[in-house]
Amino acid sequence: MELVTHKTVSGTQEENSADSENLDKIAHDIRSSVNIIVGYTQLMLDQTTGKINARQRRALQDILKSSTRLHDLTDTVIRRLDGISEKKP
């Protein structure tokens, strides 16, 4: 009986580890994509890539604001999911 319990606990730990690894990969992929958007938007706002007009500036500021919000939201969701996975038996 003890052997079965050990296998079950071990299997659950392996599943949690795999879930955590998948979550880390997804989080990395999302953060990387959002960081690229933020970085290029900042370059454009700094006019490194050329002059921009007022209308373009407003659009880029909206993109930057939304991208930053998405990055923060992603971090919040990942932290909460990590907390849930850590509480699993």
Order of alpha helices (4+ residues) and beta strands (2+ residues): alpha-alpha
